[in-house]
């Protein structure tokens, strides 16, 4: 058993490259009108007011409508653009009043109101920009925190190479609910992917509970069902604390996969209300894995009498298992139509095969590169830590799906997006990994 545990240690963990940096967060700015659009918009509205004034024969009365230009600029543009719009409106009103014969009280009121509106618009623009900048900073920082809480990818164990993509949606709730983790244990490589109900700080608390429970129980529980029961208790205990403090109780959909350490052609999984994975193989259309009955989400086991059981399925060497959250399968286009995941996945795999650069065909190249990295690290070269993400991995499939769903839902991403790819190593690669671990 000890020897088996050695074969399932992490062979190498490459430095994650997909995480945002704090400098990237600080470089983001609130959206505003471009200079060209602002100039065109200012000229068009001014021309419209002048045309209406001439047509109505009441230039002085209608020119007062320009006092709304600074307010519109304050809501859409930058502070400088608001200042320009304010000066423009003041100049236009003053020029119009100067052309009118005599002096009327209404003229002074119009000029005074224009001046007051201009000042308020500039102040409001500064306040809006400061608020949006702070909110954007909080959103981006929350996204970085959430990404660092999750397991760094890619990771290579003696059975699989795990890689993927995680993109938080960065809504007003700041923290999303997608989670994942990987554990190389003596019982096999165990992978978790899940989705916490809701968003916000309370959802993060549940995510912490599940991830902490997984990282501890994955190495302790010999059976996959026992591991899932431990995750269930983590959610139940967290909900008890939440109920005591007045926070809402939450559940978690999850899929827990274990790659068999002995049988090179199978894997097992427990589905807790999550989306079933897809199996991708060379020269075969992707198929959705049938896992029997889908269990209830974590936190709701008390509602049913049946216990959760692990289902076995075929996962042969040189194949890839695709795990994902509803940010991919339930993405919608502008007409509200769901993203056709099975259809698009098949098309992307077919396009990749036609180009002669399938992730599975490129895996051998990646294995050689990984082996060289490991040998160099063992000789003291240190390349294992500094190496980037190898080219040609199944990450290409995850990236292709991300770009495809981005184009489908353009311009807005509706939910967090998590995609994991599990590449089953060939027998020769497993044996080589075992030799390196001895």
C-alpha positions as CSV (number, residue, x, y, z in Angstrom):
1,X,0.0,0.0,0.0
2,X,2.9,2.4,0.8
3,X,4.4,1.7,-2.7
4,X,1.0,2.4,-4.2
5,X,0.9,5.7,-2.3
6,X,4.3,6.7,-3.7
7,X,3.0,6.1,-7.2
8,X,0.2,8.6,-6.7
9,X,2.2,11.4,-5.4
10,X,2.3,14.6,-7.5
11,X,5.0,14.2,-10.1
12,X,5.2,17.9,-10.9
13,X,3.1,21.0,-10.4
14,X,3.7,23.7,-12.9
15,X,3.3,27.3,-12.0
16,X,-0.2,28.5,-12.8
17,X,-0.2,31.1,-15.6
18,X,-4.0,31.9,-15.9
19,X,-4.3,33.7,-12.6
20,X,-4.7,37.5,-12.7
21,X,-2.1,39.6,-11.0
22,X,-2.6,42.6,-8.7
23,X,-1.0,44.8,-11.3
24,X,-3.6,43.6,-13.8
25,X,-6.3,44.6,-11.4
26,X,-5.0,48.1,-10.8
27,X,-4.8,48.7,-14.6
28,X,-8.5,48.3,-15.1
29,X,-10.6,51.5,-15.4
30,X,-14.3,52.2,-15.5
31,X,-15.8,52.3,-19.0
32,X,-16.5,55.7,-20.6
33,X,-17.2,57.3,-23.9
34,X,-14.3,57.6,-26.4
35,X,-13.2,61.1,-27.4
36,X,-14.6,60.7,-30.9
37,X,-17.9,59.4,-29.8
38,X,-18.2,62.1,-27.1
39,X,-17.4,64.9,-29.7
40,X,-19.9,63.5,-32.2
41,X,-22.6,63.2,-29.5
42,X,-22.0,66.8,-28.2
43,X,-22.1,68.2,-31.7
44,X,-25.2,66.3,-32.7
45,X,-27.3,67.3,-29.6
46,X,-26.2,70.9,-30.0
47,X,-27.2,70.9,-33.6
48,X,-30.5,69.3,-32.8
49,X,-31.3,72.0,-30.2
50,X,-30.3,74.8,-32.7
51,X,-32.4,73.4,-35.5
52,X,-35.5,73.1,-33.2
53,X,-34.9,76.6,-31.9
54,X,-34.8,78.1,-35.4
55,X,-37.8,76.0,-36.5
56,X,-39.8,77.1,-33.5
57,X,-38.6,80.7,-33.8
58,X,-37.7,80.7,-30.1
59,X,-34.0,80.4,-29.8
60,X,-33.6,81.8,-26.3
61,X,-36.2,79.4,-24.8
62,X,-35.0,76.2,-26.5
63,X,-31.3,76.9,-26.1
64,X,-31.8,76.5,-22.4
65,X,-32.2,72.7,-23.1
66,X,-28.4,72.6,-23.4
67,X,-28.1,72.7,-19.6
68,X,-28.8,69.0,-19.7
69,X,-25.7,68.3,-21.7
70,X,-23.4,68.3,-18.6
71,X,-25.8,65.9,-16.8
72,X,-25.7,63.4,-19.7
73,X,-21.9,63.7,-19.9
74,X,-21.6,63.1,-16.1
75,X,-23.5,59.8,-16.4
76,X,-21.6,58.4,-19.5
77,X,-18.3,60.2,-19.8
78,X,-15.2,61.1,-17.9
79,X,-14.7,64.1,-15.6
80,X,-12.8,66.0,-18.3
81,X,-15.6,65.3,-20.8
82,X,-18.1,66.6,-18.3
83,X,-16.1,69.7,-17.9
84,X,-16.0,70.2,-21.6
85,X,-19.7,69.7,-21.9
86,X,-20.3,72.2,-19.1
87,X,-18.2,74.9,-20.7
88,X,-19.8,74.2,-24.0
89,X,-23.3,74.6,-22.6
90,X,-22.4,77.8,-20.7
91,X,-20.8,79.3,-23.9
92,X,-23.8,78.4,-26.0
93,X,-26.3,79.8,-23.6
94,X,-24.3,82.9,-23.0
95,X,-23.9,83.5,-26.8
96,X,-27.6,83.0,-27.4
97,X,-28.6,85.4,-24.6
98,X,-26.1,88.0,-25.9
99,X,-27.8,87.9,-29.3
100,X,-31.2,88.6,-27.9
101,X,-32.3,92.3,-27.6
102,X,-32.8,93.7,-24.1
103,X,-32.5,92.0,-20.8
104,X,-35.1,89.8,-19.2
105,X,-35.2,88.1,-15.8
106,X,-35.7,84.8,-17.6
107,X,-32.3,85.2,-19.2
108,X,-30.5,85.6,-15.9
109,X,-32.3,82.6,-14.5
110,X,-31.4,80.5,-17.5
111,X,-27.7,81.4,-17.2
112,X,-27.7,80.8,-13.5
113,X,-29.4,77.4,-13.8
114,X,-26.9,76.4,-16.5
115,X,-24.0,77.3,-14.2
116,X,-25.5,75.4,-11.3
117,X,-26.2,72.3,-13.4
118,X,-22.7,72.4,-14.8
119,X,-21.1,72.5,-11.4
120,X,-23.3,69.7,-10.1
121,X,-22.6,67.6,-13.2
122,X,-18.8,67.9,-12.7
123,X,-19.2,67.0,-9.0
124,X,-21.5,64.0,-9.9
125,X,-19.0,62.8,-12.5
126,X,-16.2,62.8,-10.0
127,X,-18.3,60.9,-7.5
128,X,-19.4,58.3,-10.1
129,X,-15.9,57.7,-11.4
130,X,-14.6,57.2,-7.9
131,X,-17.4,54.8,-7.0
132,X,-17.0,52.8,-10.2
133,X,-13.3,52.6,-9.8
134,X,-13.7,51.3,-6.2
135,X,-16.3,48.8,-7.2
136,X,-14.2,47.6,-10.1
137,X,-11.2,47.2,-7.8
138,X,-13.3,45.2,-5.4
139,X,-14.6,43.0,-8.1
140,X,-11.2,42.3,-9.6
141,X,-9.6,41.7,-6.2
142,X,-12.4,39.3,-5.3
143,X,-11.8,37.4,-8.6
144,X,-8.1,37.1,-7.8
145,X,-8.7,36.0,-4.3
146,X,-11.2,33.3,-5.5
147,X,-8.7,32.1,-8.1
148,X,-5.9,31.8,-5.5
149,X,-8.2,29.8,-3.2
150,X,-8.7,27.2,-5.9
151,X,-6.1,24.6,-6.8
152,X,-3.3,25.8,-9.0
153,X,-3.3,24.1,-12.4
154,X,-2.0,22.3,-14.3
155,X,-1.1,19.3,-12.2
156,X,0.4,16.0,-13.3
157,X,-0.1,12.9,-11.2
158,X,0.9,9.3,-12.0
159,X,-2.4,8.7,-13.7
160,X,-3.8,11.9,-15.2
161,X,-2.9,15.4,-16.2
162,X,-5.4,17.8,-14.9
163,X,-5.7,21.2,-16.5
164,X,-8.5,23.7,-17.2
165,X,-9.8,27.3,-17.1
166,X,-11.7,29.3,-14.5
167,X,-13.3,32.6,-15.2
168,X,-15.4,34.4,-12.6
169,X,-18.2,36.6,-14.0
170,X,-17.4,39.5,-11.6
171,X,-20.9,40.6,-10.9
172,X,-22.0,42.8,-8.0
173,X,-21.9,39.8,-5.6
174,X,-18.1,39.8,-6.0
175,X,-17.6,36.1,-5.3
176,X,-18.9,33.4,-7.5
177,X,-19.8,29.8,-6.6
178,X,-17.7,27.6,-8.9
179,X,-15.1,25.4,-7.1
180,X,-12.7,22.6,-8.1
181,X,-9.8,20.7,-6.5
182,X,-7.4,17.9,-7.2
183,X,-5.9,15.4,-4.8
184,X,-3.3,12.7,-5.7
185,X,-3.8,10.1,-3.0
186,X,-2.9,6.4,-2.4
187,X,-6.5,5.6,-3.5
188,X,-6.1,7.2,-6.9
189,X,-6.3,10.7,-8.3
190,X,-9.5,12.4,-7.0
191,X,-11.0,15.4,-8.6
192,X,-13.8,17.6,-7.4
193,X,-15.8,20.1,-9.4
194,X,-18.9,21.9,-8.0
195,X,-21.1,24.9,-8.0
196,X,-22.3,26.6,-4.8
197,X,-25.9,27.8,-4.8
198,X,-25.9,31.6,-5.1
199,X,-23.0,34.1,-4.9
200,X,-21.5,36.5,-2.5
201,X,-19.6,36.1,0.8
202,X,-22.0,33.5,2.2
203,X,-21.4,31.3,-0.9
204,X,-17.7,31.7,-0.3
205,X,-18.1,30.3,3.2
206,X,-19.7,27.1,1.8
207,X,-17.0,26.9,-0.8
208,X,-14.3,27.0,1.9
209,X,-16.1,24.3,3.8
210,X,-16.3,22.0,0.8
211,X,-12.8,22.6,-0.4
212,X,-11.4,22.1,3.1
213,X,-13.4,18.9,3.6
214,X,-12.2,17.6,0.3
215,X,-8.5,18.3,0.9
216,X,-8.7,16.5,4.2
217,X,-11.1,13.6,3.4
218,X,-9.7,12.8,0.0
219,X,-6.5,11.4,1.7
220,X,-8.4,9.8,4.6
221,X,-11.5,8.0,3.1
222,X,-10.7,4.8,1.2
223,X,-14.0,4.9,-0.7
224,X,-15.4,7.6,-3.0
225,X,-18.8,7.3,-1.2
226,X,-17.1,7.9,2.1
227,X,-15.4,11.0,0.7
228,X,-18.7,12.4,-0.5
229,X,-20.4,11.7,2.8
230,X,-17.6,13.7,4.5
231,X,-18.3,16.6,2.0
232,X,-22.0,16.3,2.9
233,X,-21.2,16.7,6.6
234,X,-19.0,19.8,5.8
235,X,-22.0,21.5,4.1
236,X,-24.4,20.5,6.9
237,X,-22.2,21.8,9.6
238,X,-21.6,25.1,7.7
239,X,-25.4,25.5,7.2
240,X,-25.9,25.0,10.9
241,X,-23.5,27.9,11.6
242,X,-25.2,29.9,8.9
243,X,-28.7,29.3,10.3
244,X,-27.5,30.3,13.8
245,X,-26.1,33.6,12.5
246,X,-29.1,34.4,10.3
247,X,-27.4,33.6,7.0
248,X,-29.2,31.6,4.3
249,X,-28.5,27.9,4.0
250,X,-27.0,26.7,0.8
251,X,-26.5,23.5,-1.2
252,X,-23.7,22.5,-3.6
253,X,-23.9,20.5,-6.8
254,X,-20.8,18.5,-7.1
255,X,-19.1,15.8,-9.2
256,X,-16.3,13.8,-7.6
257,X,-14.2,11.6,-9.8
258,X,-11.6,9.0,-8.9
259,X,-9.2,7.6,-11.4
260,X,-8.6,4.0,-10.6
261,X,-5.0,3.4,-9.5
262,X,-5.0,-0.3,-10.6
263,X,-7.4,-0.7,-13.5
264,X,-6.0,1.4,-16.4
265,X,-9.3,1.5,-18.2
266,X,-11.9,2.7,-15.7
267,X,-12.7,5.5,-13.3
268,X,-15.5,6.0,-10.7
269,X,-17.6,9.0,-9.9
270,X,-20.3,10.2,-7.6
271,X,-22.7,12.7,-9.0
272,X,-24.4,15.1,-6.5
273,X,-26.8,16.9,-8.8
274,X,-24.0,18.1,-11.1
275,X,-23.6,18.0,-14.8
276,X,-22.4,14.7,-16.3
277,X,-18.9,14.8,-17.9
278,X,-18.0,14.2,-21.5
279,X,-15.4,11.6,-22.7
280,X,-13.3,12.6,-25.7
281,X,-11.2,10.0,-27.5
282,X,-9.2,10.0,-30.8
283,X,-11.3,9.4,-33.9
284,X,-14.5,9.2,-31.9
285,X,-17.3,11.6,-31.3
286,X,-17.4,13.0,-27.7
287,X,-20.0,11.1,-25.6
288,X,-21.6,12.1,-22.4
289,X,-20.8,9.7,-19.6
290,X,-23.8,7.9,-18.1
291,X,-23.5,7.7,-14.3
292,X,-26.8,6.1,-13.4
293,X,-29.0,7.9,-10.9
294,X,-28.0,11.5,-10.1
295,X,-27.9,12.1,-6.4
296,X,-29.1,15.1,-4.6
297,X,-26.7,18.1,-4.1
298,X,-24.5,18.3,-1.1
299,X,-26.4,19.5,2.0
300,X,-29.7,17.9,1.0
301,X,-29.0,14.2,1.7
302,X,-31.4,14.3,4.6
303,X,-34.3,14.7,2.1
304,X,-33.8,11.3,0.6
305,X,-33.5,7.8,2.0
306,X,-31.0,6.4,-0.5
307,X,-27.3,6.8,0.0
308,X,-24.9,7.9,-2.6
309,X,-23.0,5.3,-4.5
310,X,-20.0,5.5,-6.9
311,X,-20.6,4.5,-10.5
312,X,-17.9,3.1,-12.7
313,X,-17.3,4.1,-16.3
314,X,-14.8,3.6,-19.1
315,X,-11.8,6.0,-19.0
316,X,-9.1,4.3,-21.1
317,X,-5.6,5.7,-21.6
318,X,-5.0,8.5,-24.1
319,X,-8.5,9.8,-23.6
320,X,-9.8,13.0,-22.0
321,X,-12.6,13.6,-19.5
322,X,-14.2,17.0,-19.7
323,X,-15.7,18.4,-16.5
324,X,-17.6,21.7,-16.4
325,X,-20.1,23.9,-14.6
326,X,-23.4,25.4,-15.7
327,X,-21.6,28.6,-16.8
328,X,-20.7,26.6,-20.0
329,X,-23.8,24.4,-20.5
330,X,-26.4,27.0,-19.6
331,X,-24.8,30.0,-21.3
332,X,-27.3,31.8,-23.6
333,X,-27.1,34.0,-26.7
334,X,-29.0,37.2,-27.3
335,X,-32.2,35.3,-28.1
336,X,-32.1,33.3,-24.9
337,X,-31.1,30.0,-26.5
338,X,-28.8,27.7,-24.5
339,X,-25.3,27.0,-25.7
340,X,-25.4,23.6,-27.6
341,X,-22.5,22.0,-25.7
342,X,-22.6,18.5,-27.1
343,X,-22.9,19.8,-30.7
344,X,-20.2,22.5,-30.3
345,X,-17.8,20.1,-28.5
346,X,-18.1,17.6,-31.3
347,X,-17.5,20.3,-33.9
348,X,-14.4,21.7,-32.0
349,X,-12.9,18.2,-31.7
350,X,-13.6,17.5,-35.4
351,X,-12.0,20.8,-36.4
352,X,-9.0,20.1,-34.3
353,X,-8.6,16.6,-35.8
354,X,-8.9,18.1,-39.3
355,X,-6.2,20.5,-38.5
356,X,-4.0,17.6,-37.4
357,X,-3.4,19.1,-33.9
358,X,-5.7,17.2,-31.6
359,X,-4.9,17.5,-27.9
360,X,-4.7,13.7,-27.6
361,X,-2.3,13.4,-30.6
362,X,-0.1,16.2,-29.2
363,X,0.0,14.5,-25.8
364,X,3.1,12.4,-26.6
365,X,5.0,15.6,-27.4
366,X,3.9,17.1,-24.1
367,X,4.9,13.9,-22.3
368,X,8.4,14.2,-23.7
369,X,8.6,17.8,-22.7
370,X,7.3,17.0,-19.2
371,X,9.8,14.1,-18.9
372,X,12.7,16.4,-19.8
373,X,11.5,19.0,-17.3
374,X,11.4,16.3,-14.5
375,X,14.9,15.0,-15.4
376,X,16.2,18.6,-15.4
377,X,14.6,19.3,-12.1
378,X,16.1,16.1,-10.6
379,X,19.6,17.2,-11.8
380,X,19.1,20.5,-10.0
381,X,18.2,22.6,-13.1
382,X,15.0,23.8,-11.5
383,X,13.0,23.9,-14.7
384,X,10.1,22.2,-13.1
385,X,9.0,25.2,-11.1
386,X,9.7,27.8,-13.7
387,X,8.2,26.0,-16.6
388,X,5.1,27.3,-18.2
389,X,2.0,25.5,-19.4
390,X,3.1,22.9,-22.0
391,X,1.9,23.5,-25.5
392,X,-0.4,21.0,-27.1
393,X,-2.2,19.8,-24.0
394,X,-5.9,19.2,-23.6
395,X,-6.0,22.8,-22.3
396,X,-6.4,23.6,-26.0
397,X,-9.8,22.0,-25.8
398,X,-10.8,24.0,-22.7
399,X,-9.6,27.2,-24.4
400,X,-11.4,26.4,-27.5
401,X,-14.6,25.9,-25.6
402,X,-14.1,29.2,-23.7
403,X,-13.6,31.2,-26.9
404,X,-16.5,29.5,-28.5
405,X,-18.9,30.2,-25.7
406,X,-17.6,33.8,-25.5
407,X,-18.5,34.3,-29.1
408,X,-21.9,32.7,-28.5
409,X,-22.8,34.9,-25.5
410,X,-21.2,38.1,-26.7
411,X,-21.0,40.7,-25.3
412,X,-21.8,39.5,-21.8
413,X,-20.8,36.4,-19.8
414,X,-23.7,35.4,-17.6
415,X,-22.1,33.1,-15.0
416,X,-18.8,31.8,-13.6
417,X,-17.1,29.5,-16.0
418,X,-15.1,26.5,-14.9
419,X,-13.8,23.8,-17.3
420,X,-11.5,20.9,-16.3
421,X,-9.8,18.4,-18.6
422,X,-8.5,15.1,-17.2
423,X,-6.1,13.4,-19.6
424,X,-5.6,9.7,-18.9
425,X,-1.9,8.9,-19.3
426,X,-0.9,5.9,-21.4
427,X,0.4,2.8,-19.8
428,X,4.0,3.6,-20.7
429,X,3.6,7.1,-19.2
430,X,2.2,5.7,-16.0
431,X,5.1,3.2,-15.7
432,X,7.6,6.0,-16.4
433,X,6.0,8.1,-13.7
434,X,6.2,5.2,-11.3
435,X,9.9,4.7,-12.0
436,X,10.5,8.4,-11.3
437,X,8.7,8.1,-8.0
438,X,10.7,5.3,-6.7
